[in-house]
Amino acid sequence: MNGRFGLACDNLISADVVTADGGFLRASADENPDLLWGLRGGGGNLGIVTSFEYRLHPVSKVLGGMVLHEMGEAREVLRFYDDFSRECPDELALVAGLLTAPDGNPVVAIVVCYSGDLKEGERVLAPLRNFGSPIADVVKPVKYTEVQTLFDAGFQPGMLNYWKSNFLRRALSDEAIETLAEYATKRPSPLTAIALQQMHGEASRVGPAETAFPHRYEQHDMVILSVWNDPADTDKNVNWTRGLWQAMQPFVERGVYVNNLGEEGQDRVKDAYGPNYDRLAELKSRYDPNNLFRLNQNIEPAAKTT
C-alpha cells in the first residue's frame, strides 16, 4: 500500500544500531539523523539493527484479490492495466502478473488491494472488474493479512530461483507490452511469473534525496521470477530470464530495487542507489571504514583523501 502510506523505509522513525567498531547508537531525527537517512533503504551496510521503531497505520478489511484473464489477452489487459493504474487513487495498490493459474492454465492477472472505504472501493474497481472477458474474479472484502498470502503457494521451499529486475516507468509502450506478452508464452517453467508492481502516490511524492532509496516516481517494479524444480532445467530457465531482461532494456530505467538484486556486480548496486550512492559511500567510510558489513549488496567506503 505504498500509494497511501509510502514505503516501509519512509515509515521508519528510529533504530538501535550496533556499529562495526562495537558501538551502540540510536538513529532518529534527533540522534544521528544521517545514520537514519542511510538506514532508510541502505540495506545492511551501516551496522546491525537490533530494533526498529515504525510509524504504523491501522488497516483491517480491504478489497483484495485478483481478476484473471486468458494469456491470449495479455496485450489488451496490460494496456488496460497501465492506463488504469495511472488514474487510480492512493488507496489502491495494483500488481499485474503473467503466470500460471492453480488449474495449470497460463493467465494474466491484475491483483488489487483497496484499503479505503469498501463501498468507494467497489466503485473504483468497477472498470477493472468489467473490462474484457475475465475467466475469474476473486476480489472480495478480506483481511489485509490474507492479501499478503495470495502467492505463498507459488514459492515453496526447496525450489530453484533466478530473478532479474528493473524499474519500468509508465506509460508502457506497445513494444514493451509486446515483449512481455511474447516471452510469457515461452516460459520454460509453469512456476515462473512476470510481475509489474505499481509504485505511486505517497511513495512517489517523497523527494529522491530524502531517503537512501532514490527512485521516486510513478512506476512499475518489473520482476522476472523464474522458479523451477529440476537442476537439469537450470540453463534454459536462466537463459530465458536473461533473454527477457535484456529484451526489456530499451524500455526500463537503470534503477533497480536493491532487494531484487542477485550477484550482479557493483554497477548494479550503484544503479540501486543512483544519485544517493556517493552519500552512502561517505556514511560507510564513517560507520564501517573497513567494510566489515560486506556480505550484502555492498556499498564500498568512500576513499579517504589526504
Residue pairs with C-beta under 8 A, 6 or more apart in sequence:
1 57
1 59
1 91
1 93
1 113
1 115
2 93
2 199
2 200
2 201
2 202
2 203
3 88
3 89
3 90
3 91
3 92
3 93
3 198
3 199
3 200
3 201
3 202
3 203
4 57
4 90
4 91
4 93
4 115
4 116
4 201
4 202
5 11
5 57
5 202
6 202
6 203
6 206
7 41
7 203
7 206
7 211
7 213
8 54
9 39
9 40
9 41
9 211
9 212
9 213
10 40
10 202
10 203
10 206
10 211
11 54
11 55
11 56
11 57
12 36
12 39
12 40
12 52
12 53
12 54
12 55
13 28
13 29
13 53
13 54
13 55
14 26
14 27
14 28
14 29
14 31
14 36
14 52
14 53
15 26
15 27
15 28
15 36
15 39
15 49
15 51
15 52
15 53
16 24
16 25
16 26
16 27
16 49
16 50
16 51
17 24
17 25
17 26
17 27
17 35
17 39
17 46
17 47
17 48
17 49
17 50
18 24
18 47
18 48
18 50
19 25
19 46
19 47
19 287
19 288
20 47
20 287
20 288
20 289
20 290
20 292
20 293
25 31
25 32
25 35
25 47
26 32
27 33
27 35
27 36
27 39
28 36
28 53
29 36
34 283
35 46
35 47
35 283
35 287
37 210
37 211
37 212
37 283
38 45
38 46
38 212
38 280
38 283
38 287
39 46
39 49
39 212
40 211
40 212
40 213
41 211
41 212
41 213
41 214
41 258
41 273
42 212
42 273
42 280
42 283
42 299
43 258
43 296
43 297
43 299
44 293
44 296
45 280
45 284
45 288
45 293
45 296
45 298
45 299
46 283
46 284
46 287
46 288
46 293
47 287
47 288
47 293
48 293
59 115
59 144
60 143
60 144
61 118
61 141
61 142
61 143
61 144
62 113
62 114
62 115
62 118
62 121
62 141
62 142
62 143
62 144
62 147
63 112
63 113
63 114
63 118
63 121
63 122
63 125
63 139
63 140
63 141
63 142
64 112
64 113
64 114
64 139
64 140
64 141
64 142
64 144
64 146
64 147
64 150
65 111
65 112
65 137
65 138
65 139
65 140
65 142
65 147
65 150
66 97
66 109
66 110
66 111
66 112
66 136
66 138
66 139
66 150
67 109
67 110
67 112
67 128
67 129
67 131
67 134
67 136
67 137
67 138
67 139
68 101
68 107
68 108
68 109
68 134
68 135
68 136
68 137
68 138
69 77
69 107
69 108
69 109
69 132
69 133
69 134
69 135
70 105
70 106
70 107
70 108
70 135
71 98
71 105
71 106
71 107
71 108
71 184
71 185
73 108
73 132
73 133
74 98
74 108
74 177
74 180
74 181
74 184
75 177
75 178
75 181
76 132
77 96
77 108
77 110
77 131
77 132
78 96
78 108
78 172
78 177
78 180
78 181
78 196
79 172
79 174
79 177
80 128
80 131
80 132
81 94
81 96
81 110
81 196
82 170
82 171
82 172
82 177
83 171
84 94
84 127
84 128
84 131
85 94
85 170
85 198
85 200
85 220
86 170
86 171
86 218
88 94
88 124
88 198
88 200
89 116
89 124
89 201
90 200
90 201
90 202
91 114
91 115
91 116
91 120
91 121
91 124
92 112
92 113
92 114
92 115
92 116
92 121
92 124
92 125
93 112
93 113
93 114
93 115
93 198
94 110
94 111
94 112
94 197
94 198
95 110
95 111
95 195
95 196
95 197
95 198
96 108
96 109
96 110
96 111
96 195
96 196
96 220
97 108
97 109
97 110
97 111
97 193
97 194
97 195
97 196
98 106
98 107
98 108
98 109
98 180
98 181
98 184
98 193
98 194
98 195
99 106
99 107
99 108
99 109
99 154
99 192
99 193
99 194
99 195
100 106
100 107
100 190
100 191
100 193
101 107
101 136
102 153
104 190
106 184
106 185
106 187
106 190
107 135
108 184
110 128
111 150
112 125
112 128
112 139
113 144
113 147
114 121
114 124
114 125
115 144
118 141
125 139
129 137
129 139
154 191
154 193
154 227
155 227
159 191
159 227
159 228
159 229
160 227
160 228
160 229
160 230
160 231
160 233
160 234
160 237
161 225
161 226
161 227
162 226
162 234
162 237
162 238
162 241
162 262
163 223
163 224
163 225
163 226
163 241
163 260
163 262
164 223
164 224
164 241
164 242
164 244
164 245
164 262
165 221
165 222
165 223
165 224
165 256
165 257
165 260
165 261
166 222
166 245
166 248
166 249
166 252
166 253
166 254
166 255
166 256
167 215
167 219
167 220
167 221
167 222
167 252
167 253
167 255
167 256
167 257
168 176
168 196
168 219
168 220
168 221
168 222
168 248
168 251
168 252
168 253
169 217
169 218
169 219
169 220
169 253
170 218
170 219
170 220
172 220
172 251
173 251
175 250
175 251
176 248
176 251
179 244
179 247
179 248
179 251
180 194
180 244
180 248
183 194
183 240
183 243
183 244
183 247
184 194
186 240
187 240
188 228
188 233
188 236
188 237
188 240
189 226
189 227
189 228
189 229
189 233
189 237
191 227
191 228
191 229
192 224
192 225
192 226
192 227
192 228
192 237
192 240
192 241
193 225
193 227
194 222
194 223
194 224
194 225
194 244
195 221
195 222
195 223
195 225
196 220
196 221
196 222
197 220
197 221
197 223
198 219
198 220
199 215
199 218
199 219
199 220
199 221
200 218
200 219
203 216
204 216
204 217
204 218
204 219
205 216
206 216
207 216
208 214
208 215
208 216
208 274
208 275
208 276
209 275
209 276
212 273
212 276
212 279
212 280
213 258
213 273
213 276
214 255
214 273
214 274
214 275
214 276
215 253
215 255
215 257
215 274
219 253
221 257
221 260
222 248
222 252
223 260
224 241
224 244
224 245
226 237
226 238
226 240
226 241
228 234
228 237
254 271
254 274
255 271
255 272
255 274
256 268
256 271
256 272
257 272
258 269
258 272
258 273
258 297
261 268
261 269
261 272
261 297
266 298
266 300
269 277
269 297
269 298
269 299
270 277
272 297
273 280
273 299
277 299
278 302
280 299
281 299
281 300
281 301
281 302
282 302
284 291
284 299
284 300
284 301
284 302
285 301
285 302
285 303
285 304
288 301
289 301
289 304
290 301
291 298
291 300
291 301
